[in-house]
Amino acid sequence: SYLTMRQWVKEKRLEDLQRLYEEPYRRPGPTKIPAGRIELALGQNARFRQADLDISNALAEISFENSIKVEVFVHAAETVGFIRVLSSGPLTPSLIVPPFGGPVQNTTPEMTRGLEVGLLGYEPPRLDRGENWTGYTQKGWGEFRFAAVLMWEKTPTEWRGVWSIATSDENENPLETALSRCRKAIRPGFEASLKEHQKWWESFWNASSLSIPNKIIERQWYLENYKFGCAARKNTPPITLQGPWTADNGLLPPWKGDYHHDLNTELSYWPAYSGNHLDGAEGYLNWLWKTMPKAKAWTKRFFGLPGLNVPMTADLNQEQIGGWHQYTHSATTAAWLAHHFYLHWRYSMDTDFL
């Protein structure tokens, strides 16, 4: 409780404070996890030349010697990603599963930096394969499961691939869900899907613009708005510490990619208001509203008070997961987050929202 924390600070019981508030945060879960890696073996002649990302349409292009070119994008409006390899040579695709079940070498890292995914101790994945597709289903914590699928087709001049990830929160068969998405996405082809994707980004950029004498600041404004466009949607989980991105290096993300309701989540949504992207900010507000009962229960349990505060460090369900006691149990978090509701009203003047 808050009273206990204050008393122990007064008594300088540092070890007790660390045991009760900080040690739980060193557990491997709850955490954000990587979902796998796609590897394409292009052959010995594929020597890398350069890579470019066009933020106007979120299309990445990688060029190699011998006129080999790779294009990649994650669809702005569908739960699917696309790869196109312009090459007549051989190509071998692989879908690599993270080592969720070990082996583990480093079990005592500093806080959460360096925690290996193997510490989660998940059972081996179920691998599946069919004609021109491969996938796996991974069981996580409790009853949670997710599946990843990579599907492809080859022509004399190019290789086209699509991938999707689905979870048991959607239905009982995440593998079939991911497969269905891939089958649907591969039919219209890369070009048709890219046009739909580009329309979304054209509309996004038409919502606002910036022109100032300082071109460094101007460029930074466009880069941050691009990242917001990649990370925020009306009906998706809000932006975590590293957004939707997770390093694939055998480790859990720094601070487990959780929700730090200090500047990390608060400032991530400010571009939505001045940038005219209120629909992106709604994802955060909807999640805060949906998880309000959890926050109220924590407020009553920890502070012994009615009303509403929000844990400073939280998981996807808005449960307090511990951490550095000086700020993870702040009494002012909800004030910052309530300000988002005010900003949304002031910029939208939406009486239904009010």
C-alpha positions in Angstrom: 0.0 0.0 0.0 1.0 3.6 -0.4 1.1 4.0 3.4 3.4 1.1 3.8 5.7 2.5 1.1 5.9 5.9 2.8 6.6 4.2 6.2 9.4 2.0 4.8 11.0 5.0 3.1 10.9 6.9 6.4 12.5 3.9 8.1 15.1 3.5 5.3 14.0 -0.2 4.6 15.5 -0.2 1.1 15.8 -4.0 0.8 12.1 -4.4 1.7 11.1 -1.8 -0.8 13.1 -3.5 -3.5 11.7 -6.9 -2.6 8.1 -5.8 -2.7 8.0 -3.3 -5.5 11.0 -3.9 -7.7 11.8 -7.6 -7.7 8.5 -8.6 -9.4 9.5 -6.4 -12.4 12.6 -8.6 -12.9 10.4 -11.6 -13.8 10.4 -12.4 -17.5 6.7 -11.8 -17.8 4.4 -10.2 -18.5 6.2 -8.8 -21.6 5.9 -8.0 -25.2 7.5 -10.7 -27.3 8.9 -11.1 -30.8 6.7 -13.0 -33.2 9.4 -14.5 -35.5 11.7 -13.7 -38.3 11.4 -14.1 -42.1 14.7 -15.0 -43.8 15.1 -15.1 -47.6 18.2 -16.8 -49.0 18.9 -15.0 -52.3 22.0 -16.9 -53.3 25.7 -16.0 -53.3 25.5 -13.3 -55.9 23.1 -11.2 -53.8 25.6 -8.6 -52.5 23.9 -5.8 -50.6 24.1 -2.3 -52.1 21.6 0.0 -50.2 18.3 0.2 -48.4 15.7 3.0 -48.4 12.5 3.8 -46.6 10.0 6.1 -48.3 7.9 7.6 -45.5 5.4 9.0 -47.9 4.0 5.5 -48.5 5.8 3.3 -45.9 7.6 1.2 -48.5 11.1 -0.2 -47.9 13.3 -1.0 -50.8 16.6 -3.0 -50.6 18.8 -3.3 -53.7 21.5 -5.9 -54.4 24.0 -6.4 -57.1 22.9 -8.3 -60.3 19.7 -6.2 -60.4 18.1 -8.0 -57.4 15.6 -5.7 -55.7 13.4 -6.4 -52.6 10.3 -4.3 -51.7 8.5 -4.6 -48.3 5.5 -3.0 -46.7 3.1 -3.7 -43.8 -0.4 -2.9 -45.0 -1.8 0.2 -43.4 -5.3 -1.1 -43.1 -5.0 -4.9 -43.1 -3.3 -7.3 -40.7 -0.8 -8.6 -43.3 2.7 -7.7 -44.7 4.0 -8.0 -48.2 7.4 -8.8 -49.8 8.4 -8.7 -53.4 11.7 -9.9 -54.8 12.5 -8.9 -58.3 14.9 -11.7 -59.4 14.8 -14.7 -61.7 17.3 -16.6 -59.5 16.6 -19.2 -56.8 15.1 -18.1 -53.5 14.6 -20.1 -50.3 12.2 -18.6 -47.6 12.3 -19.5 -43.9 10.1 -18.5 -40.9 12.3 -18.6 -37.8 10.6 -19.1 -34.4 12.1 -17.2 -31.4 13.6 -19.5 -28.7 10.9 -19.1 -26.2 11.8 -22.4 -24.4 15.5 -21.8 -24.0 18.3 -22.7 -23.6 19.1 -19.8 -21.2 22.6 -18.5 -20.5 22.0 -15.2 -18.6 19.4 -15.5 -15.8 20.5 -12.5 -13.6 20.6 -9.4 -15.8 20.4 -5.8 -14.6 16.7 -5.1 -14.2 15.1 -6.3 -17.5 17.9 -5.4 -19.9 19.4 -8.7 -21.1 16.5 -11.0 -20.1 16.4 -13.9 -22.6 13.1 -15.0 -24.2 14.0 -18.5 -23.2 13.2 -17.6 -19.5 9.5 -17.6 -20.5 9.8 -21.4 -20.7 7.1 -21.8 -23.3 6.6 -25.3 -24.8 7.9 -26.0 -28.3 5.8 -24.5 -31.1 3.7 -26.6 -33.5 5.1 -26.3 -36.9 2.9 -26.5 -40.0 3.6 -26.5 -43.7 1.7 -26.7 -47.0 2.2 -26.0 -50.6 4.0 -22.6 -50.8 3.4 -21.7 -47.1 4.9 -22.3 -43.7 3.7 -21.4 -40.3 3.8 -22.1 -36.6 1.5 -21.9 -33.5 3.1 -20.9 -30.2 1.5 -21.4 -26.8 2.2 -18.6 -24.4 1.1 -17.8 -20.9 -2.1 -19.4 -19.6 -4.4 -20.1 -22.5 -2.9 -17.6 -24.8 -1.7 -18.8 -28.3 -0.6 -17.0 -31.4 0.3 -18.1 -34.9 2.5 -16.7 -37.7 2.2 -17.7 -41.4 4.3 -17.0 -44.4 2.9 -17.7 -47.9 4.4 -17.1 -51.3 4.2 -17.6 -55.1 6.9 -17.5 -57.8 6.9 -16.3 -61.4 9.8 -16.3 -63.9 10.8 -12.8 -62.9 9.8 -12.3 -59.2 9.0 -13.9 -55.9 6.0 -12.6 -53.9 5.4 -13.3 -50.2 2.7 -12.3 -47.7 2.7 -12.9 -43.9 0.2 -12.5 -41.1 0.0 -13.0 -37.3 -3.1 -13.9 -35.4 -3.9 -14.6 -31.7 -6.3 -16.7 -29.7 -7.9 -13.5 -28.6 -9.5 -13.3 -32.0 -10.7 -17.0 -32.2 -9.8 -20.5 -31.2 -7.7 -21.2 -34.3 -5.1 -18.5 -34.9 -3.2 -20.5 -37.5 -6.3 -20.7 -39.7 -7.0 -17.0 -39.2 -3.5 -16.1 -40.3 -3.7 -18.6 -43.2 -7.0 -17.1 -44.4 -5.6 -13.6 -44.3 -2.6 -14.7 -46.4 -4.8 -16.4 -49.0 -6.9 -13.3 -49.3 -3.9 -11.0 -49.6 -2.0 -13.0 -52.1 -4.8 -13.1 -54.7 -4.9 -9.4 -55.8 -1.1 -9.4 -55.9 1.5 -7.0 -54.7 0.7 -4.0 -56.9 -3.1 -3.9 -56.1 -2.4 -4.2 -52.4 0.3 -1.5 -52.5 -2.2 0.9 -54.2 -4.7 0.4 -51.3 -1.8 0.9 -48.8 -0.7 4.1 -50.6 -4.2 5.5 -50.5 -4.2 5.2 -46.8 -0.9 7.0 -46.5 -1.9 9.7 -48.9 -5.0 10.5 -46.8 -2.8 10.4 -43.7 -0.3 13.0 -45.0 -3.1 15.2 -46.5 -4.4 15.7 -42.9 -1.7 18.2 -42.0 1.7 19.6 -43.1 4.5 21.7 -41.7 6.8 24.3 -43.4 9.3 26.2 -41.3 12.8 27.7 -41.9 14.6 25.2 -39.8 14.6 22.1 -42.1 16.1 19.8 -39.4 13.1 20.4 -37.1 10.7 20.2 -40.1 12.2 16.8 -41.1 11.9 15.6 -37.5 8.2 16.5 -37.4 7.6 14.4 -40.5 9.5 11.5 -39.1 7.6 11.5 -35.8 4.3 11.8 -37.6 5.3 8.9 -39.8 6.0 6.7 -36.8 2.7 7.8 -35.3 1.0 6.7 -38.5 2.7 3.3 -38.3 1.9 2.7 -34.6 -1.6 4.1 -33.8 -5.0 3.0 -34.9 -8.5 3.5 -33.5 -9.1 -0.1 -32.5 -5.7 -1.4 -31.6 -3.7 -1.6 -28.4 -2.0 1.7 -27.6 1.7 2.5 -28.2 4.1 0.8 -25.8 7.6 1.8 -25.0 9.0 0.8 -28.4 5.7 1.1 -30.3 4.7 -2.0 -32.3 8.4 -2.9 -33.0 10.4 -5.5 -31.1 14.1 -6.4 -31.6 14.7 -9.9 -32.7 17.9 -10.7 -30.8 16.9 -13.5 -28.5 16.1 -11.0 -25.7 13.0 -9.5 -24.3 12.6 -5.8 -25.3 14.1 -3.2 -22.9 11.7 -2.8 -19.9 9.7 -5.6 -21.5 8.1 -3.2 -23.9 5.5 -2.4 -21.3 3.3 0.7 -20.8 5.1 3.4 -18.9 2.4 6.0 -18.2 4.8 8.8 -17.8 6.2 10.8 -20.8 6.4 7.6 -22.8 2.7 7.1 -23.5 1.6 10.6 -22.7 3.8 12.4 -25.2 3.4 9.7 -27.8 -0.1 10.9 -28.6 0.4 14.7 -28.6 1.1 14.7 -32.4 -2.4 13.4 -32.9 -3.9 16.7 -31.9 -1.8 19.3 -33.7 -1.3 16.8 -36.5 -5.0 16.3 -37.1 -4.9 12.5 -36.5 -7.6 12.2 -33.8 -8.6 8.7 -35.0 -5.1 7.5 -34.0 -5.4 8.9 -30.5 -8.8 7.2 -30.0 -7.0 3.9 -29.7 -5.4 5.1 -26.5 -8.5 6.7 -25.1 -10.6 3.6 -25.9 -8.1 1.4 -24.1 -8.0 3.7 -21.0 -11.8 3.7 -20.9 -11.9 -0.1 -21.3 -9.4 -0.8 -18.6 -10.8 1.8 -16.2 -12.3 -0.9 -13.8 -8.8 -2.4 -13.4 -7.3 1.0 -12.6 -10.1 1.8 -10.1 -9.5 -1.5 -8.3 -5.8 -0.8 -8.1 -6.5 2.7 -6.7 -8.6 1.3 -4.0 -6.2 -1.6 -3.2 -3.0 0.4 -3.2 -4.0 3.9 -2.1 -7.0 2.8 0.0 -9.1 5.5 -1.7 -12.1 5.8 -4.0 -11.6 7.4 -7.4 -9.3 6.6 -10.3 -5.5 6.5 -10.6 -3.6 4.5 -13.2 -0.5 2.4 -12.6 2.7 4.0 -13.9 4.0 0.7 -15.2 1.3 -1.6 -16.6 0.7 -4.6 -18.8 -1.7 -4.9 -21.7 -4.6 -5.4 -19.2 -3.6 -2.2 -17.2 -2.3 -4.3 -14.2 0.5 -2.8 -12.1 3.7 -4.9 -12.8 6.1 -3.2 -10.3 9.4 -1.4 -10.9 11.4 1.4 -9.4 9.1 2.4 -6.5 9.9 6.1 -6.7 7.8 6.5 -9.8 6.0 3.3 -10.7 3.3 4.0 -8.1 2.9 7.7 -8.7 -0.1 9.5 -7.4 -0.4 11.9 -10.4 -0.5 9.5 -13.4 -4.2 9.8 -14.0 -4.0 13.6 -14.2 -1.8 13.4 -17.2 -4.0 10.8 -18.9 -7.2 12.7 -18.1 -5.7 15.6 -20.0 -5.9 13.4 -23.2 -9.6 13.3 -22.9 -9.8 17.0 -22.6 -7.5 17.5 -25.6 -9.6 15.2 -27.7 -12.7 17.2 -26.8 -11.1 20.5 -27.5 -9.7 19.5 -30.9 -12.8 17.5 -32.0 -15.7 19.3 -30.3 -17.5 16.0 -30.6 -20.5 16.2 -28.3 -21.0 12.4 -28.4 -17.5 11.9 -27.2 -18.1 14.5 -24.4 
